[in-house]
C-alpha cells in the first residue's frame, strides 16, 4: 500500500510541476492560452500573477518530493502538502473553474487518502 501511495504522491507532485511550467513559462504561449482558456490580452496583463501562482505550485511539488525522499519519516510532510493541494483545489474549483476540482483537488484527495491508509 505504501508503494501505491507514494506513486500517487509522485503523480500529484508531477502535476504541480507541470502547473509551474504552464503558469510561469507558457502562460502567454498558445498552449497556455488553450489550457486556461484565456485571451492574449488577459494573459499578458496577468502574466506576473500567473508566474507567482506557478511558483507556489513549484513549492508544493518540492514539498511532496521532500516527503517522498524522507521515506517513512515523510508521512507528515506528505499529509501537509497534500492537504494544501486539496484545500487549494477546492477553493480554485469554487472560485475560478470547476476543472480545478478534477485536475488538482481530486488527485490530491486520492493521494491523501492513500497516504493516510498506508
C-alpha positions as CSV (number, residue, x, y, z in Angstrom):
1,X,0.0,0.0,0.0
2,X,2.9,2.4,0.7
3,X,4.2,2.0,-2.8
4,X,0.8,2.8,-4.3
5,X,0.5,5.8,-2.0
6,X,4.0,7.0,-3.0
7,X,3.2,6.7,-6.7
8,X,0.0,8.8,-6.1
9,X,2.1,11.4,-4.3
10,X,4.6,11.4,-7.1
11,X,1.8,11.9,-9.7
12,X,0.5,14.9,-7.7
13,X,4.0,16.3,-7.5
14,X,4.5,15.9,-11.3
15,X,1.1,17.6,-11.9
16,X,2.1,20.6,-9.8
17,X,5.5,20.8,-11.5
18,X,3.5,20.8,-14.8
19,X,1.3,23.6,-13.5
20,X,4.5,25.5,-12.6
21,X,5.7,25.2,-16.2
22,X,2.4,26.2,-17.7
23,X,1.9,29.2,-15.4
24,X,5.5,30.5,-15.2
25,X,6.7,29.8,-18.8
26,X,3.8,29.0,-21.1
27,X,1.1,31.4,-19.8
28,X,1.2,33.7,-22.8
29,X,2.0,30.9,-25.3
30,X,-0.7,29.1,-27.4
31,X,-0.6,26.0,-25.1
32,X,-1.1,28.2,-22.0
33,X,-3.9,30.2,-23.7
34,X,-5.7,27.0,-24.7
35,X,-5.1,25.2,-21.3
36,X,-6.5,28.1,-19.3
37,X,-9.0,29.5,-21.9
38,X,-7.6,33.0,-21.8
39,X,-7.1,35.6,-24.4
40,X,-3.6,37.0,-25.3
41,X,-4.5,40.4,-23.8
42,X,-5.7,38.8,-20.5
43,X,-2.6,36.5,-20.4
44,X,-0.3,39.4,-21.0
45,X,-1.9,41.5,-18.3
46,X,-1.9,38.7,-15.7
47,X,1.5,37.2,-16.5
48,X,3.1,38.2,-13.2
49,X,0.2,36.8,-11.2
50,X,0.3,33.5,-13.1
51,X,4.1,33.3,-12.5
52,X,3.6,33.8,-8.8
53,X,0.9,31.1,-8.8
54,X,3.2,28.8,-10.7
55,X,6.0,29.4,-8.1
56,X,3.6,28.3,-5.4
57,X,2.8,25.2,-7.3
58,X,6.6,24.5,-7.5
59,X,6.8,24.8,-3.7
60,X,4.0,22.2,-3.4
61,X,5.8,19.9,-5.9
62,X,9.0,20.3,-4.0
63,X,7.3,19.7,-0.6
64,X,5.8,16.4,-1.9
65,X,9.2,15.4,-3.3
66,X,10.7,16.1,0.1
67,X,8.1,13.9,1.8
68,X,8.9,11.1,-0.7
69,X,12.7,11.4,-0.1
70,X,12.2,11.2,3.6
71,X,10.6,7.8,3.2
72,X,8.5,6.6,6.2
73,X,9.6,9.7,8.2
74,X,8.0,11.9,5.5
75,X,4.4,10.9,6.1
76,X,3.5,14.1,7.9
77,X,5.2,16.2,5.2
78,X,3.2,14.4,2.5
79,X,0.0,14.8,4.5
80,X,0.6,18.6,5.0
81,X,1.3,19.3,1.3
82,X,-1.5,17.1,0.1
83,X,-3.8,18.9,2.5
84,X,-2.7,22.1,0.9
85,X,-3.3,20.7,-2.6
86,X,-6.9,19.7,-1.7
87,X,-7.8,23.0,0.0
88,X,-6.3,25.0,-2.9
89,X,-8.1,22.8,-5.4
90,X,-11.5,23.1,-3.7
91,X,-11.0,26.9,-3.4
92,X,-10.0,27.1,-7.0
93,X,-12.8,24.9,-8.1
94,X,-15.3,27.1,-6.3
95,X,-13.9,30.5,-7.3
96,X,-12.2,30.1,-10.6
97,X,-13.0,26.9,-12.6
98,X,-14.7,23.6,-11.8
99,X,-11.9,22.0,-13.9
100,X,-9.6,22.6,-10.9
101,X,-11.6,20.2,-8.8
102,X,-10.8,17.4,-11.2
103,X,-7.2,18.3,-12.1
104,X,-6.0,19.3,-8.6
105,X,-8.3,18.5,-5.7
106,X,-9.3,15.0,-6.8
107,X,-5.8,13.7,-7.4
108,X,-4.7,15.3,-4.2
109,X,-7.6,13.8,-2.2
110,X,-6.9,10.3,-3.6
111,X,-3.2,10.6,-2.8
112,X,-4.0,11.9,0.7
113,X,-6.4,9.0,1.3
114,X,-3.8,6.5,0.2
115,X,-1.1,8.1,2.4
116,X,-3.4,8.0,5.4
117,X,-4.3,4.4,4.7
118,X,-0.7,3.3,4.2
